[in-house]
Amino acid sequence: MDMKKLMKQMQQAQAAAAKIQDDLAAKSVEGSASGLVTVTMNGHGKLTALKIDPKAVDPEDVEALEDLILVAVQDASAKADALQQDATRGLGIPGF
């Protein structure tokens, strides 16, 4: 394979990877726990929003609210991971 062709393929791969990264940043997923806590993350798994239904707030049971938040974050994180895997499937690039 000549060097020009290899360089062109590398540039195309970089452009494709950059587009995937941009697309992931623009997408969002939601995770929920019992409908009382909802977490929104972008496609990179960055937390962008957290909503807590007032019914979930019991001053005498803060641990239950903490558990709901944890479940919602884990749910959204799993969905963001799946989104990343779908977006990069077939590239054959480690780490993507």
C-alpha positions in Angstrom: 0.0 0.0 0.0 1.5 3.3 -0.9 1.9 6.1 1.7 -0.6 8.5 0.0 -3.3 6.0 0.1 -2.6 5.1 3.7 -2.5 8.8 4.8 -5.9 9.3 3.0 -7.4 6.3 4.8 -6.1 7.6 8.1 -7.6 11.1 7.5 -10.9 9.5 6.6 -10.9 7.4 9.8 -10.1 10.5 11.8 -12.9 12.4 10.2 -15.3 9.5 10.8 -14.2 9.3 14.5 -14.7 13.1 14.9 -18.2 12.9 13.4 -19.1 10.0 15.7 -17.9 12.0 18.7 -20.0 15.0 17.6 -23.0 12.8 17.0 -22.7 11.3 20.5 -22.4 14.7 22.1 -25.6 15.7 20.4 -27.6 12.6 21.5 -29.1 12.0 24.9 -30.4 9.1 26.9 -32.6 9.0 30.1 -32.3 6.6 33.0 -35.1 6.3 35.5 -35.7 4.8 38.9 -39.3 4.1 39.8 -40.4 7.1 37.8 -39.3 9.2 40.8 -35.8 10.1 39.7 -34.8 10.7 36.1 -31.2 11.3 34.9 -30.3 12.5 31.4 -26.8 11.9 29.9 -25.3 12.8 26.6 -23.9 10.0 24.3 -20.5 10.4 26.0 -22.1 9.5 29.4 -21.9 13.0 30.8 -24.7 13.8 33.2 -26.7 16.7 31.8 -29.8 16.8 33.9 -31.3 15.3 37.1 -35.0 15.5 38.0 -36.4 14.4 41.3 -40.1 14.0 41.9 -41.1 15.7 45.2 -42.7 12.4 46.2 -39.2 10.8 46.4 -38.1 13.3 49.1 -38.6 11.9 52.6 -36.4 13.6 55.1 -36.6 10.5 57.3 -35.4 8.2 54.5 -32.7 9.9 52.6 -31.1 6.6 51.9 -34.0 5.6 49.6 -33.5 8.8 47.6 -29.8 8.1 47.3 -30.6 4.6 46.0 -33.1 6.0 43.4 -30.5 8.4 42.2 -27.9 5.7 41.9 -30.2 3.4 40.0 -31.2 6.2 37.6 -27.5 7.1 36.9 -26.6 3.5 36.3 -29.6 3.1 34.0 -28.6 6.2 31.9 -24.9 5.2 31.9 -25.8 1.7 30.5 -27.9 3.4 27.8 -25.0 5.8 27.0 -22.6 2.9 26.7 -25.0 1.1 24.3 -25.3 4.3 22.3 -21.5 4.5 22.0 -21.2 0.9 21.0 -23.8 1.3 18.3 -22.2 4.4 17.0 -18.7 2.8 16.7 -19.7 -0.7 15.6 -17.8 -1.7 12.6 -15.0 0.8 12.8 -12.5 -1.7 14.2 -10.7 1.1 16.1 -9.7 0.2 19.7 -11.2 2.6 22.2 -14.0 3.6 19.9 
